[in-house]
Amino acid sequence: MLLDTGHKEDRVLDLRGLTCPMPALKTKKAVVSMEPGQTLKVLATDRATLTDIPALLKRLDAEIIQVEDKDETITFIIKRK
């Protein structure tokens, strides 16, 4: 379930239809270009993103603050630390 934080994401990355490794690579590129405190909404359909993106973010200075898996779309809200 996606919780309403009342915060609008700074950027949105629509990766629906892309398959591994592209969602992780594009997410990494977006995250490293963000300023601390900025948020990124990632939309994906590749089931591998459920493990790939959390593993990726452990190596970057970012965290997942929300995840929703609904109607074939996986939505991540990511915050740069």
C-alpha positions in Angstrom: 0.0 0.0 0.0 1.3 3.4 -0.9 1.0 5.8 2.0 0.2 9.5 1.4 3.0 11.4 2.9 1.7 14.7 1.6 5.0 15.2 -0.3 5.2 15.5 -4.0 8.2 13.7 -5.5 10.9 15.9 -7.0 11.3 13.5 -10.0 9.4 10.7 -11.6 11.1 7.8 -13.5 8.8 5.7 -15.6 10.5 2.4 -16.3 7.4 0.4 -17.1 8.1 -2.2 -19.9 11.9 -2.2 -19.3 13.5 -5.4 -18.1 16.6 -6.2 -16.1 19.2 -4.7 -15.9 17.7 -1.4 -17.3 15.5 -0.4 -14.4 18.3 -0.7 -11.9 20.8 1.1 -14.2 18.4 4.0 -14.9 17.4 4.2 -11.2 21.1 4.4 -10.2 21.7 7.2 -12.7 18.8 9.2 -11.4 19.6 8.7 -7.7 23.3 9.8 -8.0 22.2 13.0 -9.8 19.8 13.9 -7.0 20.5 16.4 -4.2 20.3 15.2 -0.6 16.6 15.3 0.6 15.2 15.0 -2.9 12.7 12.2 -3.7 12.3 10.0 -6.7 9.2 8.1 -7.7 10.1 5.0 -9.8 7.4 3.1 -11.8 8.4 -0.4 -13.0 6.8 -3.6 -14.3 9.8 -5.9 -14.0 9.4 -8.1 -11.0 13.1 -8.2 -10.5 13.0 -4.6 -9.4 11.6 -5.8 -6.1 15.0 -7.2 -5.2 17.3 -5.2 -7.5 16.4 -1.7 -6.5 16.6 -2.3 -2.7 20.0 -4.0 -3.2 21.2 -1.1 -5.3 20.1 1.5 -2.8 22.1 -0.2 -0.1 25.2 0.8 -2.0 24.0 4.4 -2.7 23.3 7.2 -0.3 19.5 6.7 -0.6 16.6 4.8 1.0 13.2 3.5 0.0 10.5 5.2 1.9 7.5 3.5 0.2 6.8 0.6 -2.0 3.6 -0.4 -3.7 3.0 -3.5 -5.8 -0.4 -3.1 -7.5 -2.0 -3.8 -10.9 1.3 -5.0 -12.5 3.1 -1.7 -11.6 5.6 -1.5 -8.8 6.1 2.0 -7.4 9.1 3.0 -5.3 9.5 6.3 -3.5 13.2 6.8 -2.9 14.8 9.6 -0.9 18.4 10.7 -1.3 20.1 11.0 2.1 
